[in-house]
Structures are given as structure tokens and as C-alpha cells.
Amino acid sequence: MSGKDYSYDIPDHPIEYVEVDPMTIKFDPSAQRNLNKARAQAIAEKLVPTALGTPILSQREDALYAVDGMHRVYACQLILTGKVPVSDEVREAVRTITCEIHSGLAMANEASLFIIKNKESSKVGPNDEFRIGVLAGHPLFVDTSTVLEKHRLKVGSSSADGVRGIKGILSIVTEHGPEILDQSLTIAEDAWGRTPDTWHSVTIGGIATVISRHPDVVKPTELAQKLKRQGDPISFRSKIQVTATNNNTRADGTKGRLKAAHLAVASAWNANRRVNRIPVPNIFE
């Protein structure tokens, strides 16, 4: 286990509901997604004030900043500046809007609040969530980014230097810590070189589980050699998929693929070995 708190918990702080002039609200992409002006204009053109909801703001020292509901707020600004023509009734209705205002939050807290509010709605993709977390200084994302930068890896790229499945990579750091991610990426590169499939999060997750659970037995250099003998990273990942689906006879999920990856890496380590063997999990238990 990492032993580090990577939760999205936010400290107790004042929250109040206040009528706010939308023109006074500012935006900071460090703590949320980038503003899509075309999307905001589409909202403004069809805005129903009673369906506006309650945007969430953070009270910083200099001004109020949108945390959630940025596009709705900007839509109101477009209406009030006359950039989107609407009826007088709609314009009057958005001169002030009810907002949920949070005070005393650090940037990392704002990012946590944004991610929490959007996590279940799937409005924010994992790559955007990662970018926001890094910019806001959230420890989980910063620690992960530091390791990826060390290995010259980019999130969201399909090149040989691109990580596939950032949610899985973040899970590795949450469960095992950044040091294990660092070791796992080194082992994968030593085994298969720098290819787009080397960095697949499920494969890296299997390596991370094995070296985390058996640090006194598994030697990274030897494990890399063992994995290399299994074939290229594509065939190794195919083996994981076949195992996870029990030869395509059952559906697989993320947990099933990770268990299968654990099995595949452990089996590779045990191959032709009489001593220093490690337990092989039963993934269908």
C-alpha cells in the first residue's frame, strides 16, 4: 500500500447560498475543464432560467470563481452583454443567479470539489480530470505526473510515448504508491521497449501487483527478462484478455482484467523456476 492519503476529501469550510451577479464571476481552467464558448452560446440561446440550477463557486481573495456550472454562468454573461439576443424576461431573470459559494478552499480542494461533482455524471473525461488535478496541485495527480514525466510519457497520446488508461495508472498509485508505478514502468520498458502497447494500464497494473506483494522475492531485472520471453506486449495483453474472459465465455470487467494481469505476470515469474516461486491467484474465486 502507498501509505499516502490520495482521497478527494475536502476540509470543513463555510458554504452559503447567495444571489450573485454573473458578470462578477471569473473562470480558472486550473481547477476545471477549459471553457467551451460554443457550448455556452448554445446554452444561452435556449436558456430557461428556472432550469439554470445552482452553479458552484469558490470565494478566493480576489473574486468568485466558477467550480461547477461554468458554461451556465458564461451563458448568462453572454445574455447580459447582449452577445446572445433573448427576451427581456430571460435577461432580467439572469441578472442575479443563486449560487453555492464555498470559502477557504485551496486550489487542490477546488479540483477535488470539481471532480467529485462531475465524477458520477461522466461529464469530465479521465484525461481532463488528470490535467485538472495536476494543475490544481492535487497530490495523487502530481505524484503520478512526476513519475510519468520521469519516464517521458504523455497522457492521452497514442504514440510510443503515450500512456493508455490513465484511470488505471492512477489506481496503481492509489493502491501501491508512486514508487511501485515507477518500478513497473521501468520493468515494462526493459521487457518490451518503448511501444504504444508497453504502457497499457492493465499490464502495468499486473506488474505493480506482483512487485508490491512480493518485494523480497521478485527481482525487477529478472522479471523484465521473464516477461520478454512471453512475447511482445500485444500478445501478452491478449493472453490477459483470454484469461479474464475464460476463453471468451464470460464478460470481463476492470477487476477481472487486473486479476488476469496479476496471474499472467506471476505465472511468467514462476516459469521454469523451482525456488522463489510466488502464489498464483485463482481469478474466478
C-alpha positions as CSV (number, residue, x, y, z in Angstrom):
1,M,0.0,0.0,0.0
2,S,1.1,3.5,-0.7
3,G,0.5,4.8,2.9
4,K,-0.3,8.2,1.5
5,D,-3.7,9.9,1.5
6,Y,-4.9,10.3,-2.0
7,S,-8.6,10.9,-1.1
8,Y,-10.7,13.7,-2.5
9,D,-11.7,14.7,1.0
10,I,-12.3,18.4,1.4
11,P,-11.8,20.1,4.8
12,D,-14.8,21.6,6.6
13,H,-15.4,25.1,5.3
14,P,-18.1,27.7,5.0
15,I,-20.8,27.1,2.4
16,E,-23.6,29.6,1.7
17,Y,-26.3,30.2,-1.0
18,V,-26.2,33.7,-2.3
19,E,-27.7,35.7,-5.2
20,V,-24.8,36.7,-7.4
21,D,-24.3,38.9,-10.4
22,P,-23.0,36.5,-13.1
23,M,-20.8,39.3,-14.5
24,T,-18.7,39.2,-11.3
25,I,-17.8,35.5,-11.7
26,K,-14.4,34.5,-13.1
27,F,-13.1,31.3,-14.6
28,D,-9.8,29.4,-13.9
29,P,-9.1,26.3,-16.1
30,S,-6.5,25.2,-13.5
31,A,-9.4,23.8,-11.3
32,Q,-11.7,22.5,-14.0
33,R,-12.2,21.9,-17.8
34,N,-11.5,24.6,-20.4
35,L,-14.4,26.9,-21.3
36,N,-16.1,25.8,-24.4
37,K,-17.6,29.1,-25.7
38,A,-19.7,27.4,-28.4
39,R,-21.3,25.2,-25.8
40,A,-22.1,28.1,-23.6
41,Q,-23.6,30.0,-26.5
42,A,-25.9,27.1,-27.3
43,I,-27.0,27.0,-23.7
44,A,-27.6,30.8,-23.7
45,E,-29.7,30.6,-26.9
46,K,-32.1,28.1,-25.3
47,L,-31.8,29.1,-21.7
48,V,-34.7,28.5,-19.3
49,P,-33.9,30.5,-16.2
50,T,-35.9,28.2,-13.9
51,A,-33.8,25.2,-15.1
52,L,-30.5,27.0,-14.5
53,G,-29.7,25.1,-11.4
54,T,-27.2,26.2,-8.8
55,P,-23.7,26.9,-10.0
56,I,-20.9,26.2,-7.5
57,L,-18.4,28.9,-6.8
58,S,-15.2,29.3,-4.8
59,Q,-14.6,32.6,-2.9
60,R,-10.9,33.4,-3.4
61,E,-9.2,36.5,-2.2
62,D,-9.7,38.5,-5.4
63,A,-13.1,37.3,-6.7
64,L,-15.6,34.5,-7.1
65,Y,-14.5,31.6,-9.4
66,A,-16.8,29.0,-11.0
67,V,-16.1,25.5,-9.9
68,D,-19.1,23.8,-11.4
69,G,-21.6,25.3,-13.8
70,M,-19.1,27.3,-15.7
71,H,-20.9,27.1,-19.0
72,R,-24.2,28.1,-17.5
73,V,-22.6,31.1,-15.8
74,Y,-20.9,32.1,-19.1
75,A,-24.2,31.7,-20.9
76,C,-25.7,34.3,-18.5
77,Q,-22.8,36.6,-19.2
78,L,-23.4,36.3,-22.9
79,I,-27.0,37.2,-22.4
80,L,-26.2,40.2,-20.1
81,T,-23.6,41.6,-22.5
82,G,-26.1,41.3,-25.4
83,K,-24.0,38.8,-27.3
84,V,-26.9,36.4,-27.4
85,P,-30.3,38.0,-28.0
86,V,-33.1,36.8,-25.7
87,S,-36.4,38.1,-24.4
88,D,-36.4,40.9,-21.8
89,E,-37.9,38.4,-19.3
90,V,-34.9,36.0,-19.6
91,R,-32.4,38.8,-19.4
92,E,-34.0,40.2,-16.2
93,A,-34.2,36.7,-14.7
94,V,-30.4,36.1,-15.0
95,R,-29.2,39.5,-13.7
96,T,-28.6,37.6,-10.4
97,I,-28.5,33.8,-10.0
98,T,-28.5,31.6,-6.9
99,C,-25.1,30.1,-6.4
100,E,-23.5,27.7,-3.8
101,I,-20.4,29.5,-2.6
102,H,-17.5,27.7,-0.9
103,S,-15.0,29.8,1.1
104,G,-11.5,28.9,2.3
105,L,-10.6,26.3,-0.3
106,A,-7.1,25.7,-1.6
107,M,-6.6,25.1,-5.4
108,A,-6.3,21.3,-4.7
109,N,-9.6,21.4,-2.8
110,E,-11.3,23.2,-5.7
111,A,-10.1,20.5,-8.0
112,S,-11.4,17.8,-5.7
113,L,-14.7,19.5,-5.4
114,F,-15.0,19.8,-9.2
115,I,-14.0,16.1,-9.7
116,I,-16.5,14.9,-7.0
117,K,-19.4,16.9,-8.5
118,N,-18.7,15.6,-12.0
119,K,-17.4,12.0,-11.4
120,E,-20.7,10.3,-11.5
121,S,-22.1,12.2,-14.4
122,S,-19.3,11.3,-16.7
123,K,-19.2,14.9,-17.9
124,V,-15.4,15.0,-17.5
125,G,-13.1,12.6,-19.3
126,P,-10.3,10.9,-17.4
127,N,-7.6,12.8,-19.4
128,D,-9.2,16.2,-18.5
129,E,-9.6,15.0,-14.9
130,F,-5.9,14.2,-14.8
131,R,-4.9,17.6,-16.3
132,I,-7.1,19.5,-13.8
133,G,-5.7,17.5,-10.9
134,V,-2.1,18.3,-11.9
135,L,-2.7,22.0,-12.5
136,A,-4.5,22.3,-9.2
137,G,-1.8,20.5,-7.3
138,H,-3.8,17.5,-6.0
139,P,-1.2,15.1,-4.6
140,L,-2.5,12.0,-6.4
141,F,-2.2,13.6,-9.8
142,V,1.0,15.5,-9.1
143,D,2.8,12.3,-7.8
144,T,1.5,10.4,-10.9
145,S,2.6,13.1,-13.2
146,T,6.1,13.2,-11.7
147,V,6.6,9.5,-12.4
148,L,5.2,9.8,-15.9
149,E,7.5,12.7,-16.7
150,K,10.4,10.8,-15.4
151,H,9.6,8.1,-18.0
152,R,8.9,10.7,-20.7
153,L,5.3,9.6,-21.0
154,K,2.3,11.7,-22.0
155,V,-1.3,11.1,-21.1
156,G,-3.8,10.8,-24.0
157,S,-1.2,10.2,-26.7
158,S,-1.3,7.0,-28.9
159,S,2.4,7.2,-29.7
160,A,5.2,5.1,-28.2
161,D,5.4,7.7,-25.5
162,G,1.7,7.7,-24.6
163,V,0.0,6.2,-21.6
164,R,-3.1,4.2,-22.3
165,G,-5.7,4.2,-19.5
166,I,-4.8,7.0,-17.1
167,K,-7.6,5.9,-14.7
168,G,-5.8,2.6,-14.3
169,I,-2.5,4.3,-13.8
170,L,-4.0,6.5,-11.1
171,S,-5.4,3.4,-9.4
172,I,-1.9,1.9,-9.2
173,V,-0.6,5.0,-7.4
174,T,-3.6,5.0,-5.1
175,E,-3.2,1.3,-4.2
176,H,0.6,0.8,-4.3
177,G,2.2,4.3,-4.3
178,P,4.2,6.2,-7.0
179,E,7.4,4.2,-6.3
180,I,5.7,1.0,-7.5
181,L,4.4,2.7,-10.6
182,D,8.0,3.9,-11.3
183,Q,9.4,0.4,-10.9
184,S,6.6,-1.1,-13.0
185,L,7.1,1.2,-15.9
186,T,10.9,0.5,-15.8
187,I,10.2,-3.2,-15.9
188,A,7.8,-2.9,-18.8
189,E,10.2,-0.8,-20.8
190,D,13.1,-3.2,-20.1
191,A,10.9,-6.1,-21.3
192,W,9.3,-4.6,-24.4
193,G,10.9,-1.3,-25.2
194,R,9.0,1.9,-25.9
195,T,5.9,0.9,-27.9
196,P,2.3,2.1,-27.6
197,D,1.3,-1.2,-26.0
198,T,4.1,-1.3,-23.4
199,W,2.3,1.2,-21.2
200,H,-1.2,-0.3,-21.2
201,S,-2.6,0.3,-17.7
202,V,-3.8,-3.3,-17.2
203,T,-0.4,-4.8,-18.0
204,I,1.3,-2.2,-15.8
205,G,-1.2,-3.0,-13.1
206,G,-0.4,-6.7,-13.1
207,I,3.3,-5.9,-12.8
208,A,2.6,-3.5,-10.0
209,T,0.6,-6.0,-8.0
210,V,3.3,-8.7,-8.2
211,I,6.2,-6.5,-7.2
212,S,4.2,-4.8,-4.5
213,R,3.1,-8.1,-2.9
214,H,6.4,-9.9,-3.3
215,P,9.2,-7.2,-2.9
216,D,11.6,-9.6,-1.2
217,V,11.3,-12.3,-3.8
218,V,10.7,-10.7,-7.2
219,K,13.8,-9.0,-8.8
220,P,12.8,-6.3,-11.3
221,T,15.6,-7.1,-13.8
222,E,14.8,-10.8,-13.8
223,L,11.0,-10.1,-14.1
224,A,11.6,-8.0,-17.1
225,Q,13.6,-10.8,-18.7
226,K,10.8,-13.3,-17.9
227,L,8.2,-11.0,-19.4
228,K,10.2,-10.5,-22.5
229,R,10.2,-14.3,-23.1
230,Q,6.4,-14.2,-23.1
231,G,6.3,-12.4,-26.4
232,D,5.6,-8.8,-27.4
233,P,3.2,-6.6,-25.3
234,I,0.3,-7.1,-27.6
235,S,0.4,-10.9,-27.3
236,F,0.9,-10.6,-23.6
237,R,-2.2,-8.4,-23.3
238,S,-4.1,-10.8,-25.5
239,K,-3.2,-13.6,-23.1
240,I,-4.6,-11.4,-20.2
241,Q,-7.8,-10.8,-22.1
242,V,-8.4,-14.5,-22.9
243,T,-7.8,-15.4,-19.2
244,A,-10.1,-12.6,-18.0
245,T,-12.9,-13.8,-20.2
246,N,-12.3,-17.5,-19.6
247,N,-11.6,-18.1,-23.4
248,N,-14.4,-15.6,-24.3
249,T,-17.1,-17.5,-22.4
250,R,-17.7,-14.7,-19.8
251,A,-17.8,-11.0,-19.7
252,D,-14.8,-9.2,-18.2
253,G,-14.6,-6.0,-16.2
254,T,-11.7,-3.9,-15.0
255,K,-11.2,-6.0,-11.8
256,G,-11.3,-9.2,-13.8
257,R,-8.6,-7.9,-16.2
258,L,-6.4,-6.8,-13.3
259,K,-6.7,-10.2,-11.7
260,A,-5.9,-11.8,-15.0
261,A,-2.9,-9.5,-15.4
262,H,-1.7,-10.4,-11.9
263,L,-2.0,-14.1,-12.9
264,A,-0.1,-13.6,-16.1
265,V,2.8,-11.7,-14.5
266,A,3.0,-14.2,-11.6
267,S,3.0,-17.1,-14.0
268,A,5.7,-15.5,-16.1
269,W,7.9,-15.1,-13.0
270,N,7.3,-18.8,-11.9
271,A,8.0,-20.2,-15.4
272,N,10.8,-22.8,-15.2
273,R,11.5,-21.9,-11.6
274,R,11.9,-24.3,-8.7
275,V,12.7,-21.8,-6.0
276,N,11.5,-18.3,-5.2
277,R,8.1,-19.1,-6.7
278,I,5.2,-16.8,-5.8
279,P,1.5,-17.7,-5.3
280,V,-0.7,-17.6,-8.4
281,P,-4.2,-16.3,-7.9
282,N,-7.4,-18.0,-8.8
283,I,-9.1,-15.2,-10.6
284,F,-12.5,-16.9,-10.7
285,E,-12.9,-17.3,-6.9
